[in-house]
Amino acid sequence: MSYGASINDAYRQAGIYAARILKGERPADLPVIQATKFNFVFNLKAAKALGLAVPERVLSLADEVIE
């Protein structure tokens, strides 16, 4: 299982930065933006291969379950 920043959100933020730079803002003046959206992904196939029992509650909380 992993919990990390959303890649799609990171690409969107990069696009916003690029647009601001192309409009003439100096890169040094742009703020550092921290990720605001995170994804919880659970690899059920790997858990089964390791012989782990996974509660249904954990699977219901996951944003994505890899089977």
Stockholm file with secondary structure:
# STOCKHOLM 1.0

chainA/1-67         MSYGASINDAYRQAGIYAARILKGERPADLPVIQATKFNFVFNLKAAKALGLAVPERVLSLADEVIE
#=GR chainA/1-67 SS CEEEECHHHHHHHHHHHHHHHHTTCCGGGSCCCCCCCEEEEEEHHHHHHTTCCCCHHHHHHCSEEEC
#=GC SS_cons        CEEEECHHHHHHHHHHHHHHHHTTCCGGGSCCCCCCCEEEEEEHHHHHHTTCCCCHHHHHHCSEEEC
//
